[in-house]
């Protein structure tokens, strides 16, 4: 009987030893970064809003590039974006709370209760000065014949 136990123990040890590997451990890819609000966004009226480094601005796309609103924003890890801005049209200060519902959609509610959505613009770079617009304001890409690396 003791021989049987020794044989079973030896077989079990052999099975366990075959499960071990001498290869290096697998490295897992970094988890995907959560989407941020940074960048250019558009609304159904053709206005473009830019979020960059805590500053916010909304401009027209009719060629005049007129500032419609400007202000600041904060965001938290849950995707809540709080915007405080000054409307150059109404000459009033207002607030809006927005939720980043996907990488490309921002749903907002103004303090008056009006709801609106913004869609991410991937065709407009941020941090580029084009046509004299201030740094950080999204502009349509314009070919100047100059290659930038």
C-alpha positions as CSV (number, residue, x, y, z in Angstrom):
1,X,0.0,0.0,0.0
2,X,2.9,2.3,0.8
3,X,4.3,1.7,-2.7
4,X,1.0,2.7,-4.2
5,X,1.0,6.1,-2.2
6,X,4.6,6.7,-3.3
7,X,3.7,6.0,-6.9
8,X,0.7,8.3,-6.8
9,X,2.7,11.0,-5.1
10,X,5.4,10.7,-7.7
11,X,2.9,10.9,-10.6
12,X,1.2,13.9,-9.0
13,X,4.6,15.7,-8.6
14,X,5.4,15.0,-12.3
15,X,2.1,16.4,-13.4
16,X,2.5,19.5,-11.3
17,X,6.1,20.0,-12.6
18,X,4.9,19.8,-16.2
19,X,2.6,22.8,-15.5
20,X,5.4,25.1,-14.6
21,X,7.2,27.1,-17.3
22,X,10.6,28.6,-17.5
23,X,9.5,31.3,-19.9
24,X,9.2,34.9,-18.8
25,X,5.8,36.1,-17.6
26,X,3.4,37.6,-20.1
27,X,3.1,41.3,-20.1
28,X,-0.4,42.7,-20.5
29,X,-1.1,45.7,-22.6
30,X,-1.7,49.0,-20.7
31,X,-5.4,49.6,-20.1
32,X,-7.0,51.9,-22.6
33,X,-6.8,55.5,-21.6
34,X,-10.1,57.0,-20.7
35,X,-11.4,59.5,-23.2
36,X,-10.9,63.2,-22.3
37,X,-12.8,66.3,-23.4
38,X,-9.6,67.9,-24.8
39,X,-9.9,68.8,-28.4
40,X,-12.4,70.3,-30.8
41,X,-16.2,69.6,-30.8
42,X,-19.0,70.8,-33.0
43,X,-22.7,71.3,-32.5
44,X,-25.6,71.0,-35.0
45,X,-25.5,74.7,-35.6
46,X,-22.0,74.6,-37.0
47,X,-20.2,76.2,-34.0
48,X,-16.9,74.7,-32.9
49,X,-16.0,74.5,-29.2
50,X,-12.5,73.8,-28.1
51,X,-11.4,72.4,-24.7
52,X,-7.8,72.6,-23.9
53,X,-6.0,72.7,-20.6
54,X,-8.9,74.1,-18.6
55,X,-9.9,76.8,-21.1
56,X,-13.0,76.7,-23.3
57,X,-14.0,78.7,-26.3
58,X,-16.7,78.5,-29.0
59,X,-16.2,80.0,-32.4
60,X,-18.1,80.4,-35.6
61,X,-17.1,78.5,-38.8
62,X,-18.5,81.0,-41.2
63,X,-15.1,82.3,-42.1
64,X,-15.1,85.1,-39.5
65,X,-14.0,82.8,-36.7
66,X,-15.8,85.0,-34.3
67,X,-15.7,84.1,-30.6
68,X,-19.2,83.3,-29.4
69,X,-18.3,82.2,-25.9
70,X,-15.2,81.7,-23.7
71,X,-14.4,80.4,-20.3
72,X,-13.1,77.6,-18.2
73,X,-13.9,74.0,-17.5
74,X,-13.1,71.3,-15.0
75,X,-13.5,67.5,-15.4
76,X,-13.5,64.6,-13.1
77,X,-12.7,60.9,-13.6
78,X,-16.4,60.0,-13.9
79,X,-16.6,62.0,-17.2
80,X,-18.5,65.0,-15.7
81,X,-17.4,68.3,-17.3
82,X,-18.4,71.6,-15.7
83,X,-18.1,74.6,-17.9
84,X,-18.3,78.3,-16.8
85,X,-18.4,80.7,-19.8
86,X,-19.1,84.2,-20.9
87,X,-21.4,84.6,-24.0
88,X,-20.2,87.4,-26.2
89,X,-23.6,87.5,-27.9
90,X,-25.8,87.7,-24.8
91,X,-23.1,89.4,-22.7
92,X,-23.9,87.0,-19.8
93,X,-22.1,84.5,-17.7
94,X,-23.5,81.0,-17.6
95,X,-22.7,77.4,-16.7
96,X,-23.3,74.0,-18.2
97,X,-22.7,70.5,-17.0
98,X,-21.7,67.9,-19.6
99,X,-21.2,64.2,-19.5
100,X,-18.7,62.5,-21.8
101,X,-20.9,59.6,-22.9
102,X,-18.4,58.3,-25.4
103,X,-15.1,59.3,-26.8
104,X,-16.9,61.3,-29.5
105,X,-20.1,62.5,-27.8
106,X,-20.6,65.1,-25.1
107,X,-24.1,65.6,-23.7
108,X,-24.7,68.9,-21.9
109,X,-27.3,70.7,-19.9
110,X,-27.1,74.4,-19.4
111,X,-28.1,76.0,-16.0
112,X,-31.4,77.1,-17.7
113,X,-32.2,73.4,-18.4
114,X,-31.5,73.5,-22.2
115,X,-29.9,70.3,-23.4
116,X,-27.5,70.0,-26.3
117,X,-24.9,67.6,-27.7
118,X,-21.4,68.1,-29.1
119,X,-19.6,65.8,-31.4
120,X,-15.8,65.4,-31.5
121,X,-14.1,66.9,-34.5
122,X,-11.2,64.8,-35.6
123,X,-10.4,67.0,-38.6
124,X,-9.4,70.0,-36.6
125,X,-6.0,70.0,-34.8
126,X,-5.6,71.6,-31.4
127,X,-2.4,73.6,-30.5
128,X,-1.9,75.0,-34.0
129,X,-2.1,78.6,-34.9
130,X,-3.7,79.2,-38.3
131,X,-4.8,82.5,-39.7
132,X,-3.8,84.4,-36.6
133,X,-6.1,82.6,-34.2
134,X,-4.8,82.2,-30.7
135,X,-3.0,79.0,-29.7
136,X,-5.3,76.2,-28.7
137,X,-8.2,77.3,-30.8
138,X,-9.2,74.7,-33.3
139,X,-9.0,75.7,-36.9
140,X,-9.8,74.0,-40.2
141,X,-6.6,72.5,-41.6
142,X,-5.2,74.7,-44.3
143,X,-2.4,73.6,-46.6
144,X,0.4,76.2,-46.7
145,X,2.9,74.0,-48.6
146,X,5.1,73.9,-45.5
147,X,5.8,70.4,-44.1
148,X,5.7,70.2,-40.3
149,X,7.3,67.2,-38.7
